[in-house]
């Protein structure tokens, strides 16, 4: 075999490996994203959805600075930024879209319940497929069967969402089904559109750890403004935080869990694209259903028809995601991705070798990822904040099945351990 042929074979083998890694990250993200939504159940104990949303985003803000410092060090973030400074504003923009979407999910959970709201905002997969195809050449040059697998899977997901939506119109928790449905669908639009900056960043070479660092600036700014305005000013906002200080730890913890899931979702987006990563991570619907039914006792006492619609719709959505997972990108489709990356390189005057290396989870020049004293300081401060809120916390007076909570939490820990080791070995978290 010639040197050129060997290099082509090596590239193809690495692309297949990254494809499998991206698929696993997508499914792993689903487990963590579902768990992160569990603290939103606190809205049923008279806590403002805006306060819950703010604390989740605060937890995300703290985590999105400390996790990159722990995993690769702040110097790597600064080095990455110097290569692609134009992507900073895109990261902030994505954070703004996420903050609006996250706030809408809180209202949706309050009005129609966790098990019903999940599939409605997971309509973001349809939005993501549209953006990925139109803007980033995803599915271009893919075979007909692969296109049908992705698009058909998305349609099956949509049908599943419709089944559950129909159930919600008659089984709303507080009689505000219309408001809850609109909030969930609005969240789906925000979550689907925020992947435009994601994909733009990753085909240009930015590390997901760096992107999320700037992402969090947009989300904390937006959600703080929303909370202060809708609660009537800084004074009422602060008073509500003080009055509910005993439960603020739980949404703060939810924000940390969301960051872990979102980080996994970002690696999936980088290596398998928007059109595949979003539906894969949207299998959080099944995990969300387990949290809702097993841990919080939702749907108890409802009719068999409602159970059939909710569970059947969830299984349809999962089947659609499996179809998409098996419709992996071919070599011809990868060539379209490379064309999109080359377009970004020319637009922003970036070295093509840098962009292509980062697309494949590699670096042109090995960098020292050792942590400095500043990195450990960031991690220590973040840990202290979580501990402080934890010491003030109390368990809400609501029915929680602790055995199922422990089992689902253990599953989350096992999955993140496997995904973390696989990402480090394959990409060193690049």
Residue pairs with C-beta under 8 A, 6 or more apart in sequence:
1 9
11 360
12 331
14 360
14 361
15 329
15 331
15 334
15 360
16 328
17 426
18 271
18 360
18 361
18 426
18 427
19 271
19 272
19 328
19 329
21 267
21 271
21 422
21 423
21 426
21 427
22 267
22 268
22 269
22 270
22 271
22 272
22 276
22 277
23 268
23 272
23 276
23 280
23 325
23 328
24 418
24 419
24 422
25 264
25 265
25 267
25 268
25 271
25 419
25 423
26 264
26 265
26 268
26 272
26 276
26 277
26 280
26 281
26 283
26 325
27 280
27 281
27 283
27 325
28 261
28 264
28 415
28 416
28 418
28 419
29 261
29 262
29 263
29 264
29 265
29 268
29 280
29 281
29 284
30 261
30 280
30 281
30 282
30 283
30 284
30 286
30 287
31 261
31 284
31 287
31 411
31 412
31 415
32 257
32 258
32 260
32 261
32 264
32 412
32 415
32 416
33 258
33 261
33 262
33 265
33 281
33 284
34 118
34 261
34 284
34 285
34 286
34 287
34 288
34 290
34 291
35 257
35 261
35 287
35 291
35 408
35 409
35 412
36 56
36 254
36 255
36 257
36 258
36 261
37 105
37 109
37 114
37 118
37 254
37 284
37 288
37 291
38 114
38 254
38 291
38 295
38 296
39 52
39 56
39 250
39 251
39 253
39 254
40 49
40 52
40 56
40 105
40 106
40 109
40 114
40 251
40 254
41 109
41 114
41 296
41 398
42 52
42 247
42 250
42 251
42 396
43 49
43 52
43 106
43 109
43 110
44 110
44 173
44 398
45 247
45 396
45 397
45 398
47 244
47 247
48 231
48 240
49 103
49 106
49 107
49 110
50 103
50 106
50 226
50 227
50 230
50 231
51 227
51 231
51 240
51 241
51 244
51 248
51 251
52 106
52 251
53 99
53 102
53 103
53 106
53 223
53 226
53 227
53 251
54 223
54 224
54 227
54 241
55 248
55 251
55 252
55 254
55 255
56 102
56 251
56 252
56 254
56 255
56 258
57 99
57 102
57 219
57 220
57 223
57 224
57 255
58 220
58 252
58 255
59 251
59 252
59 253
59 254
59 255
59 256
59 258
59 259
59 386
60 216
60 219
60 220
60 255
60 256
60 258
60 259
60 262
61 216
61 219
61 220
61 255
62 252
62 255
62 256
62 382
62 385
62 386
63 255
63 256
63 259
63 260
63 382
64 212
64 213
64 215
64 216
64 259
65 213
65 216
65 378
65 382
66 378
66 379
66 381
66 382
66 383
67 209
67 259
67 260
67 263
68 74
68 76
68 77
68 209
68 210
68 212
68 213
69 371
69 374
69 375
69 376
69 378
69 379
70 371
70 375
70 379
71 209
71 429
72 207
72 209
72 369
72 428
72 429
73 369
73 370
73 371
73 372
73 375
74 372
74 374
74 375
74 378
75 368
75 372
76 207
76 209
76 210
76 367
76 369
77 207
77 209
77 210
77 213
79 367
80 206
80 207
80 210
81 88
81 210
83 205
83 206
83 350
83 354
84 201
84 204
84 205
84 206
84 348
84 350
86 348
87 197
87 200
87 201
87 204
87 206
87 211
87 214
88 214
90 197
90 200
90 201
91 197
91 201
91 206
91 210
91 211
91 212
91 213
91 214
91 215
91 217
91 218
92 214
92 215
92 217
92 218
93 197
93 218
94 194
94 195
94 196
94 197
94 198
94 211
94 215
94 218
95 214
95 215
95 216
95 217
95 218
95 219
95 220
95 221
95 222
96 218
96 219
96 221
96 222
97 190
97 191
97 193
97 194
97 218
98 190
98 191
98 194
98 215
98 218
98 219
99 218
99 219
99 220
99 221
99 222
99 223
99 226
100 190
100 222
100 226
101 121
101 186
101 187
101 188
101 189
101 190
101 191
101 194
102 187
102 219
102 223
103 223
103 226
104 121
104 183
104 184
104 186
104 187
104 190
105 117
105 121
105 183
105 184
105 187
107 179
107 180
107 183
108 117
108 120
108 121
108 180
108 181
108 183
108 184
108 187
109 117
110 173
110 174
110 180
111 117
111 172
111 173
111 174
111 176
111 177
111 179
111 180
111 183
112 120
112 168
112 172
112 173
112 176
112 177
112 180
112 181
112 184
113 168
113 171
113 172
113 173
113 292
113 298
113 299
114 288
114 291
114 292
114 296
114 298
115 164
115 288
115 289
115 292
115 293
115 298
115 299
115 310
116 164
116 165
116 167
116 168
116 171
116 180
116 310
117 168
117 180
117 183
117 184
118 284
118 285
118 288
118 289
119 157
119 160
119 161
119 164
119 165
119 285
119 313
119 314
119 317
120 161
120 164
120 165
120 168
120 181
120 184
120 185
120 187
120 188
121 184
121 185
121 187
121 188
121 191
122 157
122 161
122 188
122 282
122 284
122 285
122 317
123 157
123 158
123 161
123 185
123 188
123 189
123 192
124 187
124 188
124 189
124 190
124 191
124 192
124 195
124 278
124 282
125 154
125 157
125 192
125 278
125 279
125 282
126 154
126 157
126 158
126 192
127 188
127 189
127 191
127 192
127 193
128 192
128 195
128 274
128 275
128 277
128 278
128 279
129 138
129 139
129 150
129 151
129 154
129 274
129 275
129 278
129 279
130 192
131 192
131 193
131 195
131 196
131 199
131 274
132 138
132 139
132 195
132 199
132 273
132 274
132 275
133 139
133 140
133 275
135 196
135 199
135 200
136 199
136 200
136 203
136 273
136 274
136 337
136 340
137 336
137 337
137 339
137 340
138 273
138 274
138 275
138 276
138 333
138 336
138 337
139 146
139 147
139 150
139 151
139 275
139 333
140 333
140 336
141 330
141 332
141 333
141 335
141 336
142 150
142 327
142 329
142 330
142 332
142 333
143 330
145 327
146 327
146 328
146 329
146 330
146 333
147 327
148 327
149 323
149 324
149 326
149 327
150 275
150 276
150 279
150 323
150 324
150 327
152 320
152 323
153 279
153 319
153 320
153 321
153 322
153 323
153 324
153 327
154 279
154 320
154 324
155 320
156 316
156 317
156 319
156 320
156 323
157 279
157 282
157 316
157 317
157 320
157 321
159 313
159 316
160 285
160 312
160 313
160 314
160 315
160 316
160 317
160 320
161 313
161 317
162 313
163 309
163 310
163 312
163 313
163 316
164 309
164 310
164 313
164 314
165 181
166 309
167 306
167 309
167 310
167 313
168 177
168 180
168 181
169 177
169 178
169 181
170 177
170 306
171 302
171 306
172 180
192 278
195 269
195 274
195 277
195 278
197 211
198 211
198 266
198 269
198 274
199 269
199 273
199 274
200 344
201 211
202 208
202 211
202 266
202 269
202 270
202 358
202 359
203 337
203 340
203 341
203 344
203 355
203 359
204 341
204 344
204 345
204 348
204 350
204 355
204 358
205 350
205 354
205 355
205 357
205 358
205 359
206 358
207 358
207 429
207 430
208 263
208 266
208 267
208 270
209 263
209 429
211 266
212 259
212 262
212 263
212 266
227 237
228 234
228 237
231 237
231 240
241 248
245 392
246 392
246 393
246 394
247 393
247 394
247 396
248 389
248 392
248 393
249 386
249 389
249 390
249 392
249 393
250 393
250 396
252 386
252 389
253 386
256 386
257 412
260 416
261 281
261 284
264 281
264 416
264 419
265 277
265 278
265 281
267 423
267 427
268 276
268 277
268 280
268 281
269 277
269 278
270 359
270 361
271 361
272 280
272 328
272 329
273 329
273 337
275 324
276 324
276 325
276 327
276 328
276 329
279 320
279 321
279 324
280 321
280 324
280 325
282 317
282 321
283 317
283 318
283 321
285 314
285 317
285 318
286 314
286 315
286 317
286 318
287 408
289 310
289 311
289 314
290 404
290 408
291 408
292 298
292 299
293 299
294 401
294 404
294 408
295 400
295 401
295 404
295 405
295 408
296 398
296 399
296 400
296 401
297 399
297 401
299 306
299 307
299 310
329 337
337 359
338 356
338 359
341 355
341 356
341 359
342 352
342 355
344 350
344 355
345 351
345 352
345 355
353 364
354 364
357 363
357 364
358 430
361 426
361 427
361 430
362 427
362 430
363 428
363 430
369 428
423 429
